[in-house]
Amino acid sequence: MKTKILFFLLTCVSLNTFAQEEIPVQKYAAHNKGKFFVMWGGNRESYSKSDVNFRGKDYNFTVENMAAHDKPKGWHVDYINPVNMTIPQTNLRLGYFFSDHYSVTIGVDHMKYVMSQNQIANVTGNINLPADDPASIYNGNYNNTPVDMSQGGAKEGGYGNGEINVNGPAFLMYEHTDGLNYINTEVARFDDVSKWFGLPNIDKVQINLTEGIGAGVLYPKTNTTLLGKERHDDFHVSGYGVSAKAGLNVTFFKHFYIQGELKGGYINMQDIRTTTSNEDKASQHFTYFQRIIAVGGIFRL
């Protein structure tokens, strides 16, 4: 009788062991639905040339094929310094997976756009400032007229408080450096490609491909010194943008990741504030190409 009972117990234990071996362990990283994530990183940008129109009470002219560039800070502690982390070119995103493969996010691409001063660009239009205005030296009709954007002592970054331009009023200094803020919503797809690399445990290391599209508004702080006028120096909703991206996401230990993205888009700003006068405006549209490296975390509440 004891032998039969012992045999029965051993059989139950064996069956239970086999059953446990047959049931696969569900990986945390295998499903994304219901997860939240946050991402923070830095970027570099390239911009297409664009025609920029400046208009006001006494002038209306266009700088044609304006060349511009970004303003990188390089590897710097400001990217993680809470006091200064909004100074460099940065990206912030908050997102939610509404399915295993698709997420929706809101975020800010904090880019910087600086007109290259060391260029000669054609100008078309007219300037007719009052004769007692020091900038009236630029008065005249322009018809595809080559103009040196460095004339009048113009320099990238402008002049600081207390710094005097001994050359008189500069013709134009123009940048969105605080910055070219693209506030947008994105929908993105994620696909686990860990098996391509033979990774045995995606809860330790997982590799995903991601692609997405986005749209939003431009909220720049445009720093412009135009014909010696006092600049506006405040944030202003100036237009809209659309974008598309592709990237590679590497997640470690379920919750932490590093992500690299290539992102391109179109920006149209028809209501750029340039001076303290409400009559003074600028408008432009251009394309851009952005390179992003970011770190983040992913979790369930």
C-alpha positions as CSV (number, residue, x, y, z in Angstrom):
1,M,0.0,0.0,0.0
2,K,2.8,2.4,0.9
3,T,4.6,1.5,-2.3
4,K,1.4,2.5,-4.4
5,I,1.1,5.8,-2.5
6,L,4.7,6.6,-3.1
7,F,4.4,5.7,-6.8
8,F,1.3,8.0,-7.1
9,L,3.1,11.0,-5.5
10,L,6.1,10.6,-7.7
11,T,3.8,10.4,-10.8
12,C,2.1,13.6,-9.8
13,V,5.4,15.4,-9.2
14,S,6.7,14.3,-12.6
15,L,3.6,15.3,-14.4
16,N,3.7,18.7,-12.7
17,T,7.3,19.2,-13.7
18,F,6.7,18.3,-17.3
19,A,3.6,20.7,-17.4
20,Q,5.8,23.5,-16.1
21,E,8.5,22.8,-18.7
22,E,5.8,22.9,-21.5
23,I,4.4,26.3,-20.4
24,P,6.6,29.1,-21.8
25,V,7.5,31.9,-19.5
26,Q,5.9,35.1,-20.8
27,K,8.5,37.8,-21.4
28,Y,7.6,41.3,-20.1
29,A,9.0,42.9,-23.2
30,A,6.9,40.7,-25.5
31,H,3.9,43.0,-25.2
32,N,3.8,46.8,-25.1
33,K,0.0,47.5,-24.9
34,G,-0.7,49.7,-21.8
35,K,2.9,50.8,-21.3
36,F,3.9,54.5,-20.8
37,F,7.3,55.8,-21.8
38,V,9.4,59.0,-21.6
39,M,12.3,60.0,-23.7
40,W,15.0,62.8,-23.5
41,G,17.9,63.5,-25.8
42,G,19.8,65.8,-28.1
43,N,19.7,66.6,-31.8
44,R,21.5,68.1,-34.8
45,E,19.7,69.7,-37.8
46,S,20.2,70.6,-41.4
47,Y,18.0,73.1,-43.1
48,S,17.1,73.8,-46.7
49,K,17.5,77.3,-48.1
50,S,14.4,79.4,-47.9
51,D,12.9,82.7,-49.1
52,V,12.2,84.9,-46.0
53,N,9.9,87.9,-46.4
54,F,10.2,90.8,-44.0
55,R,7.3,93.4,-44.0
56,G,6.3,96.4,-42.0
57,K,5.1,100.0,-42.2
58,D,8.1,101.3,-44.2
59,Y,9.5,98.2,-45.9
60,N,8.6,94.9,-47.6
61,F,11.5,92.8,-48.9
62,T,12.5,89.2,-49.4
63,V,15.8,87.6,-48.7
64,E,16.0,84.9,-51.3
65,N,17.5,81.4,-50.7
66,M,18.6,82.3,-47.2
67,A,21.1,79.7,-45.8
68,A,20.9,78.7,-42.2
69,H,22.4,76.2,-39.8
70,D,21.8,74.8,-36.3
71,K,23.7,75.8,-33.1
72,P,25.1,72.7,-31.4
73,K,26.5,72.6,-27.9
74,G,28.3,69.3,-28.3
75,W,28.7,66.9,-25.4
76,H,27.8,69.0,-22.4
77,V,26.6,68.6,-18.9
78,D,23.7,71.0,-19.6
79,Y,21.8,68.1,-21.2
80,I,21.3,66.7,-17.7
81,N,21.6,69.9,-15.6
82,P,18.0,70.7,-14.5
83,V,18.8,74.4,-14.5
84,N,20.2,74.6,-18.0
85,M,18.8,71.5,-19.8
86,T,16.5,73.6,-22.1
87,I,19.5,75.6,-23.5
88,P,20.9,72.9,-25.8
89,Q,19.1,71.4,-28.8
90,T,16.9,68.8,-27.2
91,N,14.0,66.4,-27.6
92,L,11.4,65.5,-25.0
93,R,8.6,62.9,-25.6
94,L,5.9,61.4,-23.5
95,G,4.1,58.4,-25.0
96,Y,1.6,55.6,-24.5
97,F,1.3,52.2,-26.3
98,F,-2.4,51.7,-27.3
99,S,-1.5,48.4,-28.9
100,D,1.6,46.1,-28.9
101,H,2.9,47.8,-32.0
102,Y,1.6,51.4,-32.0
103,S,2.2,54.3,-29.7
104,V,1.0,57.9,-29.6
105,T,3.2,60.6,-28.1
106,I,3.3,64.3,-27.4
107,G,6.6,66.2,-27.3
108,V,8.8,69.1,-28.1
109,D,11.7,69.2,-30.6
110,H,13.8,72.1,-29.4
111,M,15.8,73.0,-32.5
112,K,17.9,76.1,-33.3
113,Y,17.9,78.0,-36.6
114,V,20.6,80.6,-37.3
115,M,20.9,82.6,-40.5
116,S,24.5,82.4,-41.8
117,Q,25.9,85.9,-41.7
118,N,28.8,85.1,-44.0
119,Q,26.6,84.9,-47.1
120,I,25.6,87.1,-50.0
121,A,21.9,86.7,-50.8
122,N,19.7,88.3,-53.4
123,V,17.1,90.8,-52.0
124,T,13.9,91.8,-53.7
125,G,11.5,94.5,-52.5
126,N,11.7,98.0,-51.0
127,I,12.9,99.9,-47.9
128,N,11.6,103.4,-47.3
129,L,12.4,104.4,-43.7
130,P,12.1,108.0,-42.5
131,A,15.2,110.1,-43.3
132,D,16.0,110.6,-39.6
133,D,16.2,106.8,-39.0
134,P,19.8,105.7,-38.9
135,A,18.8,102.6,-40.9
136,S,17.6,104.8,-43.8
137,I,21.1,104.1,-45.3
138,Y,19.5,100.9,-46.6
139,N,16.6,102.7,-48.3
140,G,15.9,101.8,-51.9
141,N,14.3,99.4,-54.4
142,Y,15.9,96.0,-54.6
143,N,15.5,93.7,-57.6
144,N,17.4,90.5,-57.1
145,T,20.1,92.7,-55.6
146,P,23.1,90.9,-54.0
147,V,23.4,91.9,-50.4
148,D,26.1,91.0,-47.9
149,M,24.3,89.7,-44.8
150,S,27.2,90.8,-42.7
151,Q,27.0,94.4,-43.6
152,G,26.5,97.0,-40.9
153,G,28.5,94.8,-38.4
154,A,25.8,92.0,-38.4
155,K,27.1,88.9,-36.6
156,E,25.6,85.6,-35.5
157,G,24.1,85.8,-32.0
158,G,23.7,89.5,-32.2
159,Y,24.9,92.0,-29.6
160,G,24.6,91.4,-25.9
161,N,23.4,93.8,-23.3
162,G,25.8,96.8,-23.1
163,E,27.6,95.7,-26.3
164,I,27.5,98.5,-28.9
165,N,27.7,98.0,-32.6
166,V,30.1,100.7,-33.7
167,N,29.1,100.2,-37.3
168,G,25.7,101.7,-36.8
169,P,22.5,99.7,-37.4
170,A,23.0,96.2,-38.9
171,F,21.0,95.2,-42.0
172,L,19.7,91.9,-40.6
173,M,20.5,89.3,-37.9
174,Y,17.9,86.5,-37.8
175,E,17.6,83.4,-35.8
176,H,15.2,81.1,-33.9
177,T,17.5,80.0,-31.1
178,D,15.4,79.9,-28.0
179,G,14.4,78.1,-30.1
180,L,12.7,76.7,-33.2
181,N,10.2,74.8,-31.0
182,Y,8.2,72.2,-32.8
183,I,5.4,71.1,-30.4
184,N,3.9,68.0,-32.0
185,T,2.0,64.7,-31.7
186,E,3.3,61.5,-33.3
187,V,2.0,58.1,-34.0
188,A,4.7,55.5,-34.3
189,R,5.0,51.8,-35.0
190,F,7.5,49.5,-33.1
191,D,8.6,46.0,-34.3
192,D,10.8,43.7,-32.3
193,V,13.7,42.5,-34.4
194,S,15.7,40.9,-31.7
195,K,15.7,37.5,-33.4
196,W,17.6,39.0,-36.3
197,F,20.5,39.4,-33.9
198,G,20.0,36.1,-32.2
199,L,19.2,37.6,-28.8
200,P,18.0,34.8,-26.4
201,N,16.2,36.9,-23.8
202,I,14.4,40.1,-24.8
203,D,13.8,40.9,-21.1
204,K,17.5,41.6,-20.9
205,V,18.2,43.2,-24.3
206,Q,15.6,43.9,-27.0
207,I,16.0,45.6,-30.3
208,N,13.1,47.4,-32.1
209,L,12.7,49.2,-35.3
210,T,10.4,52.2,-35.2
211,E,8.8,54.5,-37.8
212,G,6.3,57.3,-37.3
213,I,4.6,60.5,-38.6
214,G,3.8,63.7,-36.7
215,A,2.3,67.1,-36.9
216,G,2.2,70.2,-34.7
217,V,2.7,73.9,-34.2
218,L,5.8,76.1,-34.2
219,Y,6.3,78.2,-31.1
220,P,9.6,79.9,-31.5
221,K,11.3,82.7,-29.7
222,T,12.7,84.6,-32.7
223,N,15.8,86.7,-32.0
224,T,15.8,89.2,-34.9
225,T,17.6,92.5,-35.3
226,L,16.1,94.0,-38.4
227,L,17.3,97.4,-39.7
228,G,18.4,98.3,-36.2
229,K,15.0,97.9,-34.7
230,E,14.4,96.6,-31.2
231,R,13.7,92.9,-31.3
232,H,10.5,91.2,-30.1
233,D,12.2,88.6,-27.9
234,D,9.2,86.6,-26.8
235,F,7.6,83.3,-27.7
236,H,4.9,83.3,-30.4
237,V,2.9,80.7,-32.3
238,S,4.2,81.2,-35.8
239,G,3.0,78.4,-37.9
240,Y,2.8,74.6,-38.3
241,G,5.0,71.6,-39.2
242,V,4.7,68.0,-40.3
243,S,7.3,65.3,-40.0
244,A,8.3,61.6,-40.5
245,K,10.9,59.5,-38.8
246,A,12.6,56.1,-38.6
247,G,14.8,54.8,-35.8
248,L,16.4,52.0,-33.8
249,N,15.4,51.3,-30.2
250,V,17.6,49.2,-27.9
251,T,15.8,48.3,-24.5
252,F,17.8,47.0,-21.5
253,F,16.4,45.0,-18.6
254,K,12.7,45.7,-19.6
255,H,12.6,49.4,-18.6
256,F,15.5,51.4,-20.0
257,Y,16.4,52.2,-23.5
258,I,18.5,54.2,-25.9
259,Q,17.0,55.3,-29.2
260,G,18.5,56.8,-32.4
261,E,16.3,58.5,-35.0
262,L,16.5,60.1,-38.4
263,K,13.7,62.7,-38.8
264,G,12.7,64.9,-41.7
265,G,9.9,67.5,-42.0
266,Y,8.4,70.6,-43.4
267,I,7.9,73.8,-41.5
268,N,5.7,76.7,-42.6
269,M,5.7,79.9,-40.5
270,Q,3.6,82.8,-41.9
271,D,3.4,84.8,-38.7
272,I,6.9,85.4,-37.2
273,R,7.3,88.3,-34.8
274,T,10.4,90.3,-35.5
275,T,10.3,93.6,-33.6
276,T,8.3,95.2,-30.8
277,S,5.8,96.6,-33.4
278,N,2.8,94.5,-34.2
279,E,3.1,95.8,-37.8
280,D,6.5,94.0,-38.3
281,K,6.3,90.4,-39.4
282,A,8.3,87.8,-41.3
283,S,7.3,84.5,-43.0
284,Q,9.2,81.6,-44.4
285,H,8.9,77.8,-45.1
286,F,11.6,75.2,-45.4
287,T,12.4,71.5,-44.9
288,Y,14.7,70.1,-42.3
289,F,16.6,66.9,-41.5
290,Q,17.2,66.0,-37.8
291,R,19.4,63.5,-36.2
292,I,18.4,62.4,-32.6
293,I,20.0,60.4,-29.9
294,A,17.9,59.9,-26.7
295,V,17.6,57.8,-23.6
296,G,14.3,56.8,-22.0
297,G,12.3,54.6,-19.7
298,I,9.2,52.4,-20.3
299,F,6.9,51.1,-17.6
300,R,3.3,50.2,-16.7
301,L,1.4,52.2,-14.0
